[in-house]
Amino acid sequence: MIVLYELFSLYRVFGPEATNKDVYEASAQGIVRSVVDGFHGICMAYGQTGSGKTHTMRAIMAQAVQDIFMSIRSKPEVRFLTPIDPRVNSRRSSRPPRDRTTPTTATSATTATTLANV
């Protein structure tokens, strides 16, 4: 019988007394700040079923959204743009989805929404 062990390095382990804000500030806040500065970022939860990943990620997302909009408000000289993907909007409309296998002659530029002064 062969047994393989995988070693994992952890930067920090949070105990039961840790608040969602503690977890956000230690793990995701730096990522969110980098995203506001123009970098890509990801925050992922991995763990056993029932260990609280969904609860924690919802709290982190709420805190991240709050931080993002506070950053936008604090930088009135910067325009923040977000692309709108037409595929996302087509799923929400009552129209049937467009056939994407047939080439079209029209090209569409990326639509952008200004989030400044929100």
Number of C-alpha atoms within 10 A of each C-alpha: 3 4 5 6 6 5 6 6 5 6 7 9 7 10 7 5 7 10 13 16 15 12 18 21 15 13 15 21 19 12 18 24 16 13 14 16 10 10 10 10 13 8 12 7 9 9 8 7 8 8 10 12 15 13 11 17 18 12 16 22 15 12 18 19 12 11 16 16 15 12 15 18 15 11 12 11 9 11 12 16 12 11 11 12 11 11 10 9 10 13 11 10 9 7 8 9 12 9 8 7 6 7 7 8 6 5 6 7 6 11 11 12 12 11 14 15 12 8
